[in-house]
Amino acid sequence: MLEAAKVSEATIVDDCFKEFKPYGVSGAVIIQESHYTIHTWPEHGYAAVDLFYCGGTIKVRRAVETLKERFQPERIKFLVVRRGNQSEVNR
C-alpha cells in the first residue's frame, strides 16, 4: 500500500497496519489527498482495497498496477465512485 501511494505520487502523511491472528491484515495509508486502505481475508482469498483521493494530481492507475503486480489476483472488481461538490463530480 505504501508503494502504491508512492508510485501514484500521493503525499504520504502516516500509515498504520494491523496483522490479525491467525491471518489477515487491515491497514491505512493516510495521504494529504485522503487515504488508501486495505482489508484482507486470506482464508477466502479476498482483499478489499479502497483508494480515496481528491485533486487532479494523483496517478491512481499507477497505484492499481502496483497492487496488481504485488497481489497477482485472479480477478479484480474495479468501481469508480466520484465524490465531492456537484461541479467536480460531473467532470
PDB file of N, CA, C and O in Angstrom, chain B, residues numbered from 101:
ATOM      1  N   MET B 101       0.826  -1.186   0.000  1.00  0.00           N
ATOM      2  CA  MET B 101       0.000   0.000   0.000  1.00  0.00           C
ATOM      3  C   MET B 101       0.870   1.249   0.000  1.00  0.00           C
ATOM      4  O   MET B 101       0.551   2.239  -0.658  1.00  0.00           O
ATOM      5  N   LEU B 102       1.969   1.196   0.741  1.00  0.00           N
ATOM      6  CA  LEU B 102       2.874   2.349   0.739  1.00  0.00           C
ATOM      7  C   LEU B 102       3.480   2.562  -0.639  1.00  0.00           C
ATOM      8  O   LEU B 102       3.585   3.694  -1.110  1.00  0.00           O
ATOM      9  N   GLU B 103       3.880   1.468  -1.284  1.00  0.00           N
ATOM     10  CA  GLU B 103       4.449   1.581  -2.626  1.00  0.00           C
ATOM     11  C   GLU B 103       3.401   2.120  -3.602  1.00  0.00           C
ATOM     12  O   GLU B 103       3.721   2.933  -4.469  1.00  0.00           O
ATOM     13  N   ALA B 104       2.155   1.670  -3.464  1.00  0.00           N
ATOM     14  CA  ALA B 104       1.081   2.163  -4.323  1.00  0.00           C
ATOM     15  C   ALA B 104       0.903   3.665  -4.140  1.00  0.00           C
ATOM     16  O   ALA B 104       0.715   4.395  -5.114  1.00  0.00           O
ATOM     17  N   ALA B 105       0.963   4.123  -2.906  1.00  0.00           N
ATOM     18  CA  ALA B 105       0.839   5.562  -2.644  1.00  0.00           C
ATOM     19  C   ALA B 105       2.016   6.327  -3.250  1.00  0.00           C
ATOM     20  O   ALA B 105       1.838   7.398  -3.831  1.00  0.00           O
ATOM     21  N   LYS B 106       3.214   5.769  -3.107  1.00  0.00           N
ATOM     22  CA  LYS B 106       4.403   6.437  -3.651  1.00  0.00           C
ATOM     23  C   LYS B 106       4.340   6.563  -5.166  1.00  0.00           C
ATOM     24  O   LYS B 106       4.571   7.640  -5.715  1.00  0.00           O
ATOM     25  N   VAL B 107       4.024   5.451  -5.845  1.00  0.00           N
ATOM     26  CA  VAL B 107       4.024   5.494  -7.312  1.00  0.00           C
ATOM     27  C   VAL B 107       2.891   6.342  -7.873  1.00  0.00           C
ATOM     28  O   VAL B 107       2.968   6.823  -9.003  1.00  0.00           O
ATOM     29  N   SER B 108       1.832   6.525  -7.075  1.00  0.00           N
ATOM     30  CA  SER B 108       0.725   7.370  -7.549  1.00  0.00           C
ATOM     31  C   SER B 108       0.985   8.845  -7.264  1.00  0.00           C
ATOM     32  O   SER B 108       0.149   9.704  -7.545  1.00  0.00           O
ATOM     33  N   GLU B 109       2.156   9.118  -6.703  1.00  0.00           N
ATOM     34  CA  GLU B 109       2.597  10.478  -6.383  1.00  0.00           C
ATOM     35  C   GLU B 109       1.711  11.153  -5.344  1.00  0.00           C
ATOM     36  O   GLU B 109       1.537  12.372  -5.356  1.00  0.00           O
ATOM     37  N   ALA B 110       1.146  10.335  -4.435  1.00  0.00           N
ATOM     38  CA  ALA B 110       0.396  10.865  -3.305  1.00  0.00           C
ATOM     39  C   ALA B 110       1.387  11.371  -2.253  1.00  0.00           C
ATOM     40  O   ALA B 110       2.534  10.928  -2.202  1.00  0.00           O
ATOM     41  N   THR B 111       0.938  12.281  -1.437  1.00  0.00           N
ATOM     42  CA  THR B 111       1.757  12.814  -0.353  1.00  0.00           C
ATOM     43  C   THR B 111       1.432  12.024   0.912  1.00  0.00           C
ATOM     44  O   THR B 111       0.386  12.236   1.526  1.00  0.00           O
ATOM     45  N   ILE B 112       2.323  11.114   1.304  1.00  0.00           N
ATOM     46  CA  ILE B 112       2.086  10.251   2.457  1.00  0.00           C
ATOM     47  C   ILE B 112       2.268  11.044   3.747  1.00  0.00           C
ATOM     48  O   ILE B 112       3.281  11.713   3.951  1.00  0.00           O
ATOM     49  N   VAL B 113       1.256  10.951   4.613  1.00  0.00           N
ATOM     50  CA  VAL B 113       1.276  11.633   5.904  1.00  0.00           C
ATOM     51  C   VAL B 113       1.590  10.630   7.017  1.00  0.00           C
ATOM     52  O   VAL B 113       2.389  10.924   7.906  1.00  0.00           O
ATOM     53  N   ASP B 114       0.965   9.446   6.973  1.00  0.00           N
ATOM     54  CA  ASP B 114       1.154   8.441   8.011  1.00  0.00           C
ATOM     55  C   ASP B 114       0.632   7.107   7.501  1.00  0.00           C
ATOM     56  O   ASP B 114      -0.020   7.045   6.459  1.00  0.00           O
ATOM     57  N   ASP B 115       0.919   6.040   8.239  1.00  0.00           N
ATOM     58  CA  ASP B 115       0.369   4.736   7.901  1.00  0.00           C
ATOM     59  C   ASP B 115       0.208   3.916   9.166  1.00  0.00           C
ATOM     60  O   ASP B 115       0.896   4.138  10.162  1.00  0.00           O
ATOM     61  N   CYS B 116      -0.711   2.966   9.111  1.00  0.00           N
ATOM     62  CA  CYS B 116      -0.961   2.074  10.237  1.00  0.00           C
ATOM     63  C   CYS B 116      -1.484   0.755   9.685  1.00  0.00           C
ATOM     64  O   CYS B 116      -2.436   0.736   8.905  1.00  0.00           O
ATOM     65  N   PHE B 117      -0.861  -0.343  10.091  1.00  0.00           N
ATOM     66  CA  PHE B 117      -1.277  -1.662   9.649  1.00  0.00           C
ATOM     67  C   PHE B 117      -1.388  -2.575  10.856  1.00  0.00           C
ATOM     68  O   PHE B 117      -0.567  -2.502  11.770  1.00  0.00           O
ATOM     69  N   LYS B 118      -2.393  -3.428  10.863  1.00  0.00           N
ATOM     70  CA  LYS B 118      -2.603  -4.376  11.949  1.00  0.00           C
ATOM     71  C   LYS B 118      -2.743  -5.768  11.365  1.00  0.00           C
ATOM     72  O   LYS B 118      -3.615  -6.025  10.535  1.00  0.00           O
ATOM     73  N   GLU B 119      -1.864  -6.671  11.812  1.00  0.00           N
ATOM     74  CA  GLU B 119      -1.925  -8.069  11.389  1.00  0.00           C
ATOM     75  C   GLU B 119      -2.762  -8.837  12.405  1.00  0.00           C
ATOM     76  O   GLU B 119      -2.567  -8.693  13.612  1.00  0.00           O
ATOM     77  N   PHE B 120      -3.689  -9.648  11.919  1.00  0.00           N
ATOM     78  CA  PHE B 120      -4.571 -10.408  12.794  1.00  0.00           C
ATOM     79  C   PHE B 120      -4.137 -11.868  12.841  1.00  0.00           C
ATOM     80  O   PHE B 120      -3.579 -12.397  11.880  1.00  0.00           O
ATOM     81  N   LYS B 121      -4.401 -12.503  13.967  1.00  0.00           N
ATOM     82  CA  LYS B 121      -4.089 -13.912  14.147  1.00  0.00           C
ATOM     83  C   LYS B 121      -5.374 -14.703  14.011  1.00  0.00           C
ATOM     84  O   LYS B 121      -6.360 -14.305  14.631  1.00  0.00           O
ATOM     85  N   PRO B 122      -5.448 -15.767  13.270  1.00  0.00           N
ATOM     86  CA  PRO B 122      -4.297 -16.429  12.681  1.00  0.00           C
ATOM     87  C   PRO B 122      -3.839 -15.809  11.362  1.00  0.00           C
ATOM     88  O   PRO B 122      -2.738 -16.114  10.904  1.00  0.00           O
ATOM     89  N   TYR B 123      -4.652 -14.945  10.732  1.00  0.00           N
ATOM     90  CA  TYR B 123      -4.225 -14.321   9.482  1.00  0.00           C
ATOM     91  C   TYR B 123      -5.123 -13.153   9.132  1.00  0.00           C
ATOM     92  O   TYR B 123      -6.219 -12.998   9.670  1.00  0.00           O
ATOM     93  N   GLY B 124      -4.638 -12.349   8.230  1.00  0.00           N
ATOM     94  CA  GLY B 124      -5.379 -11.172   7.779  1.00  0.00           C
ATOM     95  C   GLY B 124      -4.675  -9.894   8.188  1.00  0.00           C
ATOM     96  O   GLY B 124      -3.948  -9.852   9.180  1.00  0.00           O
ATOM     97  N   VAL B 125      -4.903  -8.863   7.409  1.00  0.00           N
ATOM     98  CA  VAL B 125      -4.306  -7.554   7.663  1.00  0.00           C
ATOM     99  C   VAL B 125      -5.329  -6.476   7.336  1.00  0.00           C
ATOM    100  O   VAL B 125      -6.074  -6.582   6.361  1.00  0.00           O
ATOM    101  N   SER B 126      -5.353  -5.455   8.153  1.00  0.00           N
ATOM    102  CA  SER B 126      -6.091  -4.230   7.841  1.00  0.00           C
ATOM    103  C   SER B 126      -5.105  -3.092   7.967  1.00  0.00           C
ATOM    104  O   SER B 126      -4.268  -3.077   8.869  1.00  0.00           O
ATOM    105  N   GLY B 127      -5.204  -2.144   7.063  1.00  0.00           N
ATOM    106  CA  GLY B 127      -4.270  -1.039   7.137  1.00  0.00           C
ATOM    107  C   GLY B 127      -4.728   0.172   6.368  1.00  0.00           C
ATOM    108  O   GLY B 127      -5.609   0.115   5.510  1.00  0.00           O
ATOM    109  N   ALA B 128      -4.088   1.274   6.715  1.00  0.00           N
ATOM    110  CA  ALA B 128      -4.407   2.535   6.055  1.00  0.00           C
ATOM    111  C   ALA B 128      -3.130   3.328   5.823  1.00  0.00           C
ATOM    112  O   ALA B 128      -2.230   3.371   6.662  1.00  0.00           O
ATOM    113  N   VAL B 129      -3.087   3.945   4.665  1.00  0.00           N
ATOM    114  CA  VAL B 129      -2.046   4.921   4.368  1.00  0.00           C
ATOM    115  C   VAL B 129      -2.784   6.251   4.270  1.00  0.00           C
ATOM    116  O   VAL B 129      -3.614   6.456   3.385  1.00  0.00           O
ATOM    117  N   ILE B 130      -2.467   7.137   5.187  1.00  0.00           N
ATOM    118  CA  ILE B 130      -3.091   8.453   5.178  1.00  0.00           C
ATOM    119  C   ILE B 130      -2.268   9.330   4.252  1.00  0.00           C
ATOM    120  O   ILE B 130      -1.060   9.490   4.431  1.00  0.00           O
ATOM    121  N   ILE B 131      -2.931   9.887   3.273  1.00  0.00           N
ATOM    122  CA  ILE B 131      -2.245  10.763   2.325  1.00  0.00           C
ATOM    123  C   ILE B 131      -2.864  12.155   2.436  1.00  0.00           C
ATOM    124  O   ILE B 131      -4.016  12.303   2.845  1.00  0.00           O
ATOM    125  N   GLN B 132      -2.115  13.136   2.080  1.00  0.00           N
ATOM    126  CA  GLN B 132      -2.612  14.503   2.136  1.00  0.00           C
ATOM    127  C   GLN B 132      -3.902  14.639   1.337  1.00  0.00           C
ATOM    128  O   GLN B 132      -4.773  15.439   1.679  1.00  0.00           O
ATOM    129  N   GLU B 133      -4.018  13.858   0.278  1.00  0.00           N
ATOM    130  CA  GLU B 133      -5.155  13.927  -0.631  1.00  0.00           C
ATOM    131  C   GLU B 133      -6.329  13.058  -0.168  1.00  0.00           C
ATOM    132  O   GLU B 133      -7.388  13.120  -0.794  1.00  0.00           O
ATOM    133  N   SER B 134      -6.201  12.257   0.884  1.00  0.00           N
ATOM    134  CA  SER B 134      -7.238  11.445   1.527  1.00  0.00           C
ATOM    135  C   SER B 134      -6.614  10.189   2.120  1.00  0.00           C
ATOM    136  O   SER B 134      -5.821  10.294   3.055  1.00  0.00           O
ATOM    137  N   HIS B 135      -6.948   8.984   1.602  1.00  0.00           N
ATOM    138  CA  HIS B 135      -6.392   7.764   2.198  1.00  0.00           C
ATOM    139  C   HIS B 135      -6.519   6.553   1.268  1.00  0.00           C
ATOM    140  O   HIS B 135      -7.378   6.507   0.387  1.00  0.00           O
ATOM    141  N   TYR B 136      -5.647   5.588   1.491  1.00  0.00           N
ATOM    142  CA  TYR B 136      -5.705   4.284   0.829  1.00  0.00           C
ATOM    143  C   TYR B 136      -5.867   3.255   1.946  1.00  0.00           C
ATOM    144  O   TYR B 136      -5.137   3.311   2.936  1.00  0.00           O
ATOM    145  N   THR B 137      -6.802   2.322   1.811  1.00  0.00           N
ATOM    146  CA  THR B 137      -6.991   1.304   2.837  1.00  0.00           C
ATOM    147  C   THR B 137      -7.040  -0.089   2.228  1.00  0.00           C
ATOM    148  O   THR B 137      -7.323  -0.266   1.043  1.00  0.00           O
ATOM    149  N   ILE B 138      -6.752  -1.082   3.086  1.00  0.00           N
ATOM    150  CA  ILE B 138      -6.822  -2.485   2.677  1.00  0.00           C
ATOM    151  C   ILE B 138      -7.321  -3.317   3.845  1.00  0.00           C
ATOM    152  O   ILE B 138      -6.987  -3.062   5.001  1.00  0.00           O
ATOM    153  N   HIS B 139      -8.125  -4.314   3.519  1.00  0.00           N
ATOM    154  CA  HIS B 139      -8.583  -5.311   4.477  1.00  0.00           C
ATOM    155  C   HIS B 139      -8.470  -6.651   3.754  1.00  0.00           C
ATOM    156  O   HIS B 139      -8.975  -6.803   2.642  1.00  0.00           O
ATOM    157  N   THR B 140      -7.810  -7.620   4.384  1.00  0.00           N
ATOM    158  CA  THR B 140      -7.618  -8.913   3.722  1.00  0.00           C
ATOM    159  C   THR B 140      -8.275 -10.044   4.504  1.00  0.00           C
ATOM    160  O   THR B 140      -8.357 -10.021   5.732  1.00  0.00           O
ATOM    161  N   TRP B 141      -8.734 -11.023   3.754  1.00  0.00           N
ATOM    162  CA  TRP B 141      -9.280 -12.257   4.295  1.00  0.00           C
ATOM    163  C   TRP B 141      -8.595 -13.399   3.535  1.00  0.00           C
ATOM    164  O   TRP B 141      -9.182 -13.969   2.615  1.00  0.00           O
ATOM    165  N   PRO B 142      -7.358 -13.733   3.915  1.00  0.00           N
ATOM    166  CA  PRO B 142      -6.614 -14.771   3.183  1.00  0.00           C
ATOM    167  C   PRO B 142      -7.328 -16.119   3.151  1.00  0.00           C
ATOM    168  O   PRO B 142      -7.195 -16.871   2.186  1.00  0.00           O
ATOM    169  N   GLU B 143      -8.083 -16.423   4.202  1.00  0.00           N
ATOM    170  CA  GLU B 143      -8.788 -17.698   4.239  1.00  0.00           C
ATOM    171  C   GLU B 143      -9.849 -17.794   3.145  1.00  0.00           C
ATOM    172  O   GLU B 143     -10.309 -18.887   2.813  1.00  0.00           O
ATOM    173  N   HIS B 144     -10.233 -16.646   2.588  1.00  0.00           N
ATOM    174  CA  HIS B 144     -11.195 -16.616   1.485  1.00  0.00           C
ATOM    175  C   HIS B 144     -10.548 -16.162   0.171  1.00  0.00           C
ATOM    176  O   HIS B 144     -11.225 -16.044  -0.850  1.00  0.00           O
ATOM    177  N   GLY B 145      -9.246 -15.910   0.202  1.00  0.00           N
ATOM    178  CA  GLY B 145      -8.566 -15.429  -0.995  1.00  0.00           C
ATOM    179  C   GLY B 145      -9.091 -14.077  -1.439  1.00  0.00           C
ATOM    180  O   GLY B 145      -9.233 -13.823  -2.635  1.00  0.00           O
ATOM    181  N   TYR B 146      -9.383 -13.203  -0.472  1.00  0.00           N
ATOM    182  CA  TYR B 146     -10.053 -11.941  -0.785  1.00  0.00           C
ATOM    183  C   TYR B 146      -9.366 -10.761  -0.110  1.00  0.00           C
ATOM    184  O   TYR B 146      -8.923 -10.849   1.035  1.00  0.00           O
ATOM    185  N   ALA B 147      -9.291  -9.675  -0.833  1.00  0.00           N
ATOM    186  CA  ALA B 147      -8.803  -8.412  -0.271  1.00  0.00           C
ATOM    187  C   ALA B 147      -9.678  -7.288  -0.809  1.00  0.00           C
ATOM    188  O   ALA B 147     -10.040  -7.274  -1.985  1.00  0.00           O
ATOM    189  N   ALA B 148     -10.010  -6.349   0.065  1.00  0.00           N
ATOM    190  CA  ALA B 148     -10.756  -5.156  -0.335  1.00  0.00           C
ATOM    191  C   ALA B 148      -9.806  -3.967  -0.215  1.00  0.00           C
ATOM    192  O   ALA B 148      -9.218  -3.732   0.840  1.00  0.00           O
ATOM    193  N   VAL B 149      -9.667  -3.237  -1.291  1.00  0.00           N
ATOM    194  CA  VAL B 149      -8.769  -2.083  -1.330  1.00  0.00           C
ATOM    195  C   VAL B 149      -9.577  -0.864  -1.738  1.00  0.00           C
ATOM    196  O   VAL B 149     -10.326  -0.901  -2.714  1.00  0.00           O
ATOM    197  N   ASP B 150      -9.422   0.206  -0.993  1.00  0.00           N
ATOM    198  CA  ASP B 150     -10.063   1.477  -1.340  1.00  0.00           C
ATOM    199  C   ASP B 150      -8.980   2.517  -1.555  1.00  0.00           C
ATOM    200  O   ASP B 150      -8.091   2.684  -0.720  1.00  0.00           O
ATOM    201  N   LEU B 151      -9.059   3.206  -2.666  1.00  0.00           N
ATOM    202  CA  LEU B 151      -8.124   4.283  -2.984  1.00  0.00           C
ATOM    203  C   LEU B 151      -8.943   5.566  -3.068  1.00  0.00           C
ATOM    204  O   LEU B 151      -9.502   5.888  -4.116  1.00  0.00           O
ATOM    205  N   PHE B 152      -9.009   6.289  -1.966  1.00  0.00           N
ATOM    206  CA  PHE B 152      -9.760   7.546  -1.910  1.00  0.00           C
ATOM    207  C   PHE B 152      -8.776   8.689  -2.080  1.00  0.00           C
ATOM    208  O   PHE B 152      -7.737   8.729  -1.421  1.00  0.00           O
ATOM    209  N   TYR B 153      -9.105   9.608  -2.960  1.00  0.00           N
ATOM    210  CA  TYR B 153      -8.213  10.751  -3.182  1.00  0.00           C
ATOM    211  C   TYR B 153      -9.009  11.891  -3.775  1.00  0.00           C
ATOM    212  O   TYR B 153     -10.060  11.687  -4.384  1.00  0.00           O
ATOM    213  N   CYS B 154      -8.498  13.083  -3.591  1.00  0.00           N
ATOM    214  CA  CYS B 154      -9.116  14.256  -4.198  1.00  0.00           C
ATOM    215  C   CYS B 154      -8.022  15.033  -4.921  1.00  0.00           C
ATOM    216  O   CYS B 154      -6.834  14.851  -4.659  1.00  0.00           O
ATOM    217  N   GLY B 155      -8.430  15.870  -5.802  1.00  0.00           N
ATOM    218  CA  GLY B 155      -7.459  16.636  -6.576  1.00  0.00           C
ATOM    219  C   GLY B 155      -7.055  15.889  -7.826  1.00  0.00           C
ATOM    220  O   GLY B 155      -7.223  14.673  -7.918  1.00  0.00           O
ATOM    221  N   GLY B 156      -6.534  16.605  -8.764  1.00  0.00           N
ATOM    222  CA  GLY B 156      -6.185  16.023 -10.051  1.00  0.00           C
ATOM    223  C   GLY B 156      -4.751  15.559 -10.186  1.00  0.00           C
ATOM    224  O   GLY B 156      -4.314  15.236 -11.291  1.00  0.00           O
ATOM    225  N   THR B 157      -4.003  15.517  -9.091  1.00  0.00           N
ATOM    226  CA  THR B 157      -2.580  15.189  -9.204  1.00  0.00           C
ATOM    227  C   THR B 157      -2.265  13.720  -8.966  1.00  0.00           C
ATOM    228  O   THR B 157      -1.169  13.270  -9.303  1.00  0.00           O
ATOM    229  N   ILE B 158      -3.191  12.964  -8.397  1.00  0.00           N
ATOM    230  CA  ILE B 158      -2.941  11.556  -8.077  1.00  0.00           C
ATOM    231  C   ILE B 158      -2.992  10.716  -9.349  1.00  0.00           C
ATOM    232  O   ILE B 158      -3.913  10.846 -10.155  1.00  0.00           O
ATOM    233  N   LYS B 159      -2.001   9.860  -9.517  1.00  0.00           N
ATOM    234  CA  LYS B 159      -1.935   8.952 -10.663  1.00  0.00           C
ATOM    235  C   LYS B 159      -2.404   7.566 -10.192  1.00  0.00           C
ATOM    236  O   LYS B 159      -1.605   6.645 -10.020  1.00  0.00           O
ATOM    237  N   VAL B 160      -3.717   7.450  -9.992  1.00  0.00           N
ATOM    238  CA  VAL B 160      -4.302   6.270  -9.365  1.00  0.00           C
ATOM    239  C   VAL B 160      -4.073   5.004 -10.180  1.00  0.00           C
ATOM    240  O   VAL B 160      -3.955   3.922  -9.604  1.00  0.00           O
ATOM    241  N   ARG B 161      -4.008   5.106 -11.486  1.00  0.00           N
ATOM    242  CA  ARG B 161      -3.770   3.900 -12.302  1.00  0.00           C
ATOM    243  C   ARG B 161      -2.422   3.268 -11.972  1.00  0.00           C
ATOM    244  O   ARG B 161      -2.275   2.047 -12.028  1.00  0.00           O
ATOM    245  N   ARG B 162      -1.449   4.090 -11.631  1.00  0.00           N
ATOM    246  CA  ARG B 162      -0.150   3.550 -11.219  1.00  0.00           C
ATOM    247  C   ARG B 162      -0.288   2.761  -9.916  1.00  0.00           C
ATOM    248  O   ARG B 162       0.338   1.714  -9.749  1.00  0.00           O
ATOM    249  N   ALA B 163      -1.110   3.269  -8.994  1.00  0.00           N
ATOM    250  CA  ALA B 163      -1.351   2.557  -7.734  1.00  0.00           C
ATOM    251  C   ALA B 163      -2.012   1.209  -8.016  1.00  0.00           C
ATOM    252  O   ALA B 163      -1.609   0.188  -7.458  1.00  0.00           O
ATOM    253  N   VAL B 164      -3.016   1.206  -8.872  1.00  0.00           N
ATOM    254  CA  VAL B 164      -3.718  -0.031  -9.207  1.00  0.00           C
ATOM    255  C   VAL B 164      -2.765  -1.038  -9.840  1.00  0.00           C
ATOM    256  O   VAL B 164      -2.782  -2.214  -9.477  1.00  0.00           O
ATOM    257  N   GLU B 165      -1.948  -0.600 -10.767  1.00  0.00           N
ATOM    258  CA  GLU B 165      -0.986  -1.502 -11.420  1.00  0.00           C
ATOM    259  C   GLU B 165       0.006  -2.078 -10.414  1.00  0.00           C
ATOM    260  O   GLU B 165       0.344  -3.259 -10.490  1.00  0.00           O
ATOM    261  N   THR B 166       0.470  -1.269  -9.485  1.00  0.00           N
ATOM    262  CA  THR B 166       1.400  -1.739  -8.457  1.00  0.00           C
ATOM    263  C   THR B 166       0.740  -2.806  -7.590  1.00  0.00           C
ATOM    264  O   THR B 166       1.356  -3.830  -7.291  1.00  0.00           O
ATOM    265  N   LEU B 167      -0.497  -2.577  -7.189  1.00  0.00           N
ATOM    266  CA  LEU B 167      -1.210  -3.553  -6.370  1.00  0.00           C
ATOM    267  C   LEU B 167      -1.464  -4.846  -7.137  1.00  0.00           C
ATOM    268  O   LEU B 167      -1.379  -5.933  -6.566  1.00  0.00           O
ATOM    269  N   LYS B 168      -1.775  -4.735  -8.429  1.00  0.00           N
ATOM    270  CA  LYS B 168      -1.952  -5.938  -9.263  1.00  0.00           C
ATOM    271  C   LYS B 168      -0.661  -6.756  -9.306  1.00  0.00           C
ATOM    272  O   LYS B 168      -0.688  -7.979  -9.166  1.00  0.00           O
ATOM    273  N   GLU B 169       0.467  -6.071  -9.501  1.00  0.00           N
ATOM    274  CA  GLU B 169       1.763  -6.763  -9.556  1.00  0.00           C
ATOM    275  C   GLU B 169       2.071  -7.469  -8.240  1.00  0.00           C
ATOM    276  O   GLU B 169       2.553  -8.601  -8.234  1.00  0.00           O
ATOM    277  N   ARG B 170       1.792  -6.798  -7.133  1.00  0.00           N
ATOM    278  CA  ARG B 170       2.109  -7.355  -5.812  1.00  0.00           C
ATOM    279  C   ARG B 170       1.195  -8.516  -5.426  1.00  0.00           C
ATOM    280  O   ARG B 170       1.668  -9.539  -4.929  1.00  0.00           O
ATOM    281  N   PHE B 171      -0.123  -8.363  -5.653  1.00  0.00           N
ATOM    282  CA  PHE B 171      -1.078  -9.375  -5.218  1.00  0.00           C
ATOM    283  C   PHE B 171      -1.340 -10.455  -6.260  1.00  0.00           C
ATOM    284  O   PHE B 171      -1.703 -11.578  -5.910  1.00  0.00           O
ATOM    285  N   GLN B 172      -1.160 -10.125  -7.534  1.00  0.00           N
ATOM    286  CA  GLN B 172      -1.432 -11.045  -8.634  1.00  0.00           C
ATOM    287  C   GLN B 172      -2.789 -11.736  -8.482  1.00  0.00           C
ATOM    288  O   GLN B 172      -2.864 -12.963  -8.426  1.00  0.00           O
ATOM    289  N   PRO B 173      -3.861 -10.939  -8.415  1.00  0.00           N
ATOM    290  CA  PRO B 173      -5.193 -11.531  -8.226  1.00  0.00           C
ATOM    291  C   PRO B 173      -5.678 -12.276  -9.462  1.00  0.00           C
ATOM    292  O   PRO B 173      -5.284 -11.972 -10.588  1.00  0.00           O
ATOM    293  N   GLU B 174      -6.536 -13.250  -9.227  1.00  0.00           N
ATOM    294  CA  GLU B 174      -7.157 -13.969 -10.335  1.00  0.00           C
ATOM    295  C   GLU B 174      -8.204 -13.109 -11.016  1.00  0.00           C
ATOM    296  O   GLU B 174      -8.398 -13.207 -12.228  1.00  0.00           O
ATOM    297  N   ARG B 175      -8.877 -12.271 -10.250  1.00  0.00           N
ATOM    298  CA  ARG B 175      -9.861 -11.358 -10.832  1.00  0.00           C
ATOM    299  C   ARG B 175      -9.914 -10.087  -9.989  1.00  0.00           C
ATOM    300  O   ARG B 175      -9.541 -10.072  -8.815  1.00  0.00           O
ATOM    301  N   ILE B 176     -10.387  -9.032 -10.627  1.00  0.00           N
ATOM    302  CA  ILE B 176     -10.498  -7.730  -9.978  1.00  0.00           C
ATOM    303  C   ILE B 176     -11.873  -7.164 -10.274  1.00  0.00           C
ATOM    304  O   ILE B 176     -12.349  -7.223 -11.408  1.00  0.00           O
ATOM    305  N   LYS B 177     -12.499  -6.623  -9.265  1.00  0.00           N
ATOM    306  CA  LYS B 177     -13.726  -5.858  -9.463  1.00  0.00           C
ATOM    307  C   LYS B 177     -13.349  -4.424  -9.151  1.00  0.00           C
ATOM    308  O   LYS B 177     -12.955  -4.106  -8.029  1.00  0.00           O
ATOM    309  N   PHE B 178     -13.469  -3.571 -10.132  1.00  0.00           N
ATOM    310  CA  PHE B 178     -12.997  -2.193 -10.046  1.00  0.00           C
ATOM    311  C   PHE B 178     -14.201  -1.275 -10.146  1.00  0.00           C
ATOM    312  O   PHE B 178     -14.958  -1.355 -11.113  1.00  0.00           O
ATOM    313  N   LEU B 179     -14.389  -0.415  -9.173  1.00  0.00           N
ATOM    314  CA  LEU B 179     -15.518   0.501  -9.155  1.00  0.00           C
ATOM    315  C   LEU B 179     -15.011   1.906  -8.877  1.00  0.00           C
ATOM    316  O   LEU B 179     -14.281   2.129  -7.911  1.00  0.00           O
ATOM    317  N   VAL B 180     -15.395   2.842  -9.715  1.00  0.00           N
ATOM    318  CA  VAL B 180     -15.024   4.244  -9.525  1.00  0.00           C
ATOM    319  C   VAL B 180     -16.245   4.982  -9.001  1.00  0.00           C
ATOM    320  O   VAL B 180     -17.315   4.952  -9.610  1.00  0.00           O
ATOM    321  N   VAL B 181     -16.073   5.640  -7.874  1.00  0.00           N
ATOM    322  CA  VAL B 181     -17.143   6.436  -7.276  1.00  0.00           C
ATOM    323  C   VAL B 181     -16.648   7.870  -7.214  1.00  0.00           C
ATOM    324  O   VAL B 181     -15.664   8.170  -6.539  1.00  0.00           O
ATOM    325  N   ARG B 182     -17.326   8.736  -7.912  1.00  0.00           N
ATOM    326  CA  ARG B 182     -16.944  10.152  -7.897  1.00  0.00           C
ATOM    327  C   ARG B 182     -17.596  10.816  -6.695  1.00  0.00           C
ATOM    328  O   ARG B 182     -18.788  10.645  -6.439  1.00  0.00           O
ATOM    329  N   ARG B 183     -16.788  11.581  -5.962  1.00  0.00           N
ATOM    330  CA  ARG B 183     -17.265  12.260  -4.768  1.00  0.00           C
ATOM    331  C   ARG B 183     -16.864  13.719  -4.828  1.00  0.00           C
ATOM    332  O   ARG B 183     -15.952  14.094  -5.565  1.00  0.00           O
ATOM    333  N   GLY B 184     -17.542  14.530  -4.059  1.00  0.00           N
ATOM    334  CA  GLY B 184     -17.190  15.936  -3.985  1.00  0.00           C
ATOM    335  C   GLY B 184     -18.357  16.836  -4.322  1.00  0.00           C
ATOM    336  O   GLY B 184     -19.509  16.403  -4.339  1.00  0.00           O
ATOM    337  N   ASN B 185     -18.051  18.078  -4.587  1.00  0.00           N
ATOM    338  CA  ASN B 185     -19.072  19.029  -4.993  1.00  0.00           C
ATOM    339  C   ASN B 185     -19.662  18.604  -6.334  1.00  0.00           C
ATOM    340  O   ASN B 185     -18.982  17.972  -7.143  1.00  0.00           O
ATOM    341  N   GLN B 186     -20.893  18.942  -6.563  1.00  0.00           N
ATOM    342  CA  GLN B 186     -21.576  18.522  -7.796  1.00  0.00           C
ATOM    343  C   GLN B 186     -20.785  18.913  -9.039  1.00  0.00           C
ATOM    344  O   GLN B 186     -20.704  18.131  -9.987  1.00  0.00           O
ATOM    345  N   SER B 187     -20.205  20.098  -9.050  1.00  0.00           N
ATOM    346  CA  SER B 187     -19.446  20.528 -10.225  1.00  0.00           C
ATOM    347  C   SER B 187     -18.221  19.641 -10.452  1.00  0.00           C
ATOM    348  O   SER B 187     -17.829  19.411 -11.596  1.00  0.00           O
ATOM    349  N   GLU B 188     -17.617  19.145  -9.375  1.00  0.00           N
ATOM    350  CA  GLU B 188     -16.461  18.264  -9.503  1.00  0.00           C
ATOM    351  C   GLU B 188     -16.882  16.862  -9.939  1.00  0.00           C
ATOM    352  O   GLU B 188     -16.193  16.229 -10.739  1.00  0.00           O
ATOM    353  N   VAL B 189     -17.991  16.382  -9.426  1.00  0.00           N
ATOM    354  CA  VAL B 189     -18.477  15.044  -9.744  1.00  0.00           C
ATOM    355  C   VAL B 189     -18.863  14.942 -11.207  1.00  0.00           C
ATOM    356  O   VAL B 189     -18.673  13.889 -11.815  1.00  0.00           O
ATOM    357  N   ASN B 190     -19.397  16.004 -11.788  1.00  0.00           N
ATOM    358  CA  ASN B 190     -19.851  15.984 -13.175  1.00  0.00           C
ATOM    359  C   ASN B 190     -18.724  16.049 -14.183  1.00  0.00           C
ATOM    360  O   ASN B 190     -18.973  15.890 -15.378  1.00  0.00           O
ATOM    361  N   ARG B 191     -17.489  16.276 -13.750  1.00  0.00           N
ATOM    362  CA  ARG B 191     -16.366  16.377 -14.701  1.00  0.00           C
ATOM    363  C   ARG B 191     -16.080  15.064 -15.352  1.00  0.00           C
ATOM    364  O   ARG B 191     -15.171  14.969 -16.176  1.00  0.00           O
TER     365      ARG B 191
END
